[in-house]
Amino acid sequence: MDAVPFLKIDPILDDRDTRIIVCCGAGGVGKTTTAAALGVRAAERGRRVVVLTIDPARRLAQSMGIDALDNTPRRVDGIKGSGPAGASRGDSGEGGGDRGEGGGELHAMMLDMKRTFDEIVEAHAEPARARAILENPFYQSLSAGFAGTQEYMAMEKLGQLRARDEWDLIVVDTPPSRSALDFLDAPKRLGSFLDGKFIKLLMAPAKVGGRAGMKFLNVGMSMMTGTLGKLLGGQFLGDVQTFVAAMDTMFGGFRTRADATYRLLQAPGTAFLVVASPERDALREAAYFVERLAAEGMPLAGLVLNRVHGSGAERLSAERARAAAENLEEGRIVDQGPGKTGVRGAPATSSEPSHATAADSPARPSAASEAAPTADVPEEHPSEDTDPGSAPDIARLTAGLLRLHAERMRVLTREQRTRDRFTALHPEVAVTEVAALPGDVHDLAGLRAIGERLSSPRERS
């Protein structure tokens, strides 16, 4: 099989033309952690970074040492000044501080959907109309959790951050699973909503205006409002009509800004990273993202394959490890001296206790004691002379380790097979693998460790 293209992360982070990195993928694959680690690494290489998360799990705040993330970017303390790889270190490179050598700094925030919507209303409507909108019951429900609002507001917030030009890199952590595709669909769905017949019908009285408008509403919409009033309630329908009338002048601005952000995502300064784990379902979702991004003309940088398992003894296959474990457990392997191993034809059946004592060999058990069956010394009443490192104990421990290794090799084989299936379908996609960590990431040190693995992973063909 041809070598898989290798995704190099640091050149992307160091490229000043790269202004937006979007991390997308299925849920539970380490997408939020990846976005945070990219932000930390980029800041410590001299970039001015803001990380925007839309993940409701809110793990980002804890790992960055911030009590709570909200709709306002918050400075992350503890960013070390190292600068790009290979650059000479200045005084800032040795201390802690909040800035990298090249003026790098890191901010983080979490999208507050309702607050973002409120800010748009306050910015694009005169005070009296803005107050009427914000107090409207239908608006309050819409801004708090209407389907699709979160994704559209994420587009709005991304556009706001980019327009401020305060940061030279924005890292976006999108919602999990295929709902992240709503992030791309938000402008189109908003346009369909605003151009829909129902909205136009509700907007018609406001466009006619005054008593003529009310007459039009009473005559032309009496049947529809009567039916909807029974289904939704007359008060609710009235709130919707009032909301649409108040928002009429703002609808065009929503569509224009969303379309502008969508074009920004297609621009060369944007890089999409699809994040996955080496599991079948996660890579199936990753393949879906790759295909969709290609169809939309979005610039895909590559695939980040998280939580990849490895072993320092891959030459010992699972089959050989299991066979060795079985031999030990059945007592067919005995020590014949330093560095030598022999195989006995059948397990020993003698129940006589071993006559070896500590005096026979103070450094290690004798061959006789190593060959003795487990039953020689009952666990309930161990002999005071029993060596805690006796051969049966060592054999059981070794057999257990061999079985653990066999299971690890089985996991490695499954992950490799799943990865190969993805790369066979998408050979053009560059891939980087991030080794699994023994524990969860909960601080900047852990994020730095992830960043190191992102930039210096094990290349595999």
Protein Blocks (a to p, Z undefined) as FASTA:
>chain_A
ZZdddddfklmmmmmklmbdcdeddehiommmmmmmmmmmmmmnopacddddfbfnlmmm
mmnopabacfbdcddehiacebjghiacdfklmmgbjbdfkopacddddddfklmmmmmm
mmmccfklmmmmmmpmklmmmmnopghklmmmmmmmmmmmmmnomacbdcddddehjllm
mmmmmmmmmmmmmmpmklmmmmmmmmnopjllmmmmmmmmmmmmmmmmmmnopklmmmmm
mmmmmmmmmmmmmmmmmmmmmmmmmpmkbccdddddfbfklmmmmmmmmmmmmmnopacf
bdcdehiacdfklmlcfklmmmmmmmmmnopaccebehiacddfbdcfbfbdcfbdfklo
mmbccfklmmpcfklpcfklccfklcfkbfklmmmmmmmmmmmmmmmmmmmmmmmmmmmm
mmmmmmmbccddddddfbdcfbfklmmmmmmmmmmccddZZ
